[in-house]
Amino acid sequence: PFKGLQMFRVASQVSSGILCLHMQSRGEGNGWSVRIDRIIQKLRSEQIGFASAVADYLTAMVAFGRQKHDNLHTYDQGVIELLRTASENCRERRLRPFYWSADDALHEIHTGQTGIKLLHRMRKAKVTCPEKLRRLYGVADPR
């Protein structure tokens, strides 16, 4: 019974983290980064690979989003390393949307092209509305 409860907690935190990341990327108030930080702490405390991979992803995307929001044309090496780690960890656990969006952020840093790689992958995987999913995962600029 404890494993089921833990998975429910983790699933809830993952959903909340994605929602907070989305809301932060839309510029919906300032409290989202505090919420994301709490969610990341909770995910890391679960001590399971899936939760750690998602925590790495959220950490990387928050850092990426902050530098993108500040209109810095050069990204800190720490952000690039966070994105690489998140991508690798999510790929190992087969968390496609997570590693796809982390890879897309890396692609944007290196080429300046936003979302091309992610949209291509999602269309290839027959995702119904790739643009909406891309925005949800905090990669795309909000409309």
Buried (B, 14 or more C-beta within 10 A) or exposed (E): EEEEEBBEBBEEBBEBBBBBBBBBBBEEEEEBBEBBBBBBEBBBEBEEEBBBBBBBBBBBBBBBBBBBEEEEEEBEEEBBEBBBBBBBBBBEBEBBBBBBBBBBBBBBBEEEEBBEBBBEBBEEEEBEEBBEBBBBBBBBEEE
